[in-house]
Each structure stands twice: as C-alpha cells, then as structure tokens.
Amino acid sequence: MDGKKQAFNVFKNVRKHVRAYRAFLADAGIVPSKINALRDFEKIPISDKATYLKKYPFQDLVIDGRIPPMVSLSSGSSGKPFYWPRTDADERAGGIFHEKIFRDIFKLKGKRVLAVVCFSMGNWIAGTFTQASLRHVARSRGFEHLSIVTPGIDRDDILQILEDFAPSFDAIVLFGYPPFLMDVVFGARERRVPLKDLNLYFILAGENFSEKWRSLLLRQAGVRTDEIRSVSIYGTADAGA
C-alpha cells in the first residue's frame, strides 16, 4: 500500500478510537469529519511530545482507553523517559521483521540457531521486544530449531554461553549495542573462545557506526568480511521495528 494512503488509514482509525487524538484535533480547530481526502490530511498539524503525548492523560492516548499488556520506557534522552505501550500485534510485526532478516539476509532457515539477546532486559524496549519477536520467529515454519537466551548486558554470562553452549548450534546470532558487542568479542578472544568455529552473525541497534568499524568487528569475531553477517536496525526504539 502507498505510504500516504496507509498513514491516512491510520488517521481514520485513530480519530475514531483514541480520545486524546480527537481532543488534539479539536484544539487545533480541525473537524475530523471534514478530513476525507489526502489533500485534507496533509493540513493536519504535526504532533509531538509537548503538544500531544505529555498534554493528555495516558489512558486517553491508547486505543479505546485500554492500556496494552506490555509497556516499555524510552531512554529519556530528551529529558524524561516516556511510557510506550505495545500490543500482541506489535510483537507479531516485530517477529515478521526479524524473520525476514534471518531468512532473506542471513539465510538461516532450517538451521539450528541460537539467538543471544545482549540488550538490557530492563525497562527499555530493546531487550524484551527482541525476545518477544524472536519467540514469534521460533513458531515460524523453517525456524523450529531456533533457541533464545537472554543474558542481557551481563558480559560474563554471554561469554559463558559462547564458550560452553553455543557450540551445540549451527549458527549464533548476537543482538546488542555496537560498542558492547565489540567488548564481548574482545572478551571472548581474551578467554580464547574459538569464535571462528561458532558461525557468528550480528544484529546491532542503539548507535550508528562506520563500515570501518563493522569490518573491525567481523575480523575480530573471525567472520569473513565479504559475507553479510551483520545488520544494523538503528532507529527509533519507541516505534519498535
């Protein structure tokens, strides 16, 4: 579907089911029933934290006033963390997104894969959302042999997994913050973990990096740099995938 049409469909659903958005439109002098075409939709004011998210009660920001089963906090880099809810549908979408990486980019379908979630498993979205998304991947055809461990940001636990559990699998996918995963790789080398034998892949988020940095990570991990072994999904964590 065309991106503008999809956004317009979201608008029509939200104006019907979200009290805060109806109030936001009213405050801006917008009559929702008169927004019936894309040219009208383009006149709607932009919402942000100050004018929308922090202005209205939290229960008015969610569909039909029902707070979804999962809630994460943003990092608070703009001053104060915000609570971001997500539904089962959001996590299914995350599963589809991660499955495409596993299947179409890494070509791991049908293999015994160990996913090691090295994002923090606290309030931030990355760790818990990744875990939930991977559980959906594990239910997908061709990924019945996917297993997931969640050591979070405990480097010693991660190194122990690489040392004595990872060799049971055909491939290992490490998820994490780029500088932290580089630290994990150097730690594994210090402990003489045979990284070349582990068939490592990386999914990175939380910070951008250069191609020079990526090449260094792969070389240190014993991975050929002429193969696609790393994917960056750096973006807005608040939006999930």
Secondary structure, 3 states (H helix, E strand, C coil): CCHHHHHHHHHHHHHHHCHHHHHHHHHCCCCHHHCCCHHHHCCCCCCCHHHHHCCCCHHHHCHHHCCCCEEEECCCCCCCCCEEEECHHHHHHHHHHHHHHHHHHCCCCCCCEEEEECCCCCCEHHHHHHHHHHHHHHCCCCCCCEEEECCCCCHHHHHHHHHHCHHHCCEEEEEECHHHHHHHHHHHHHCCCCHHHCCEEEEECCCCCCHHHHHHHHHHCCCCCCCCCEEECCCCHHHCC
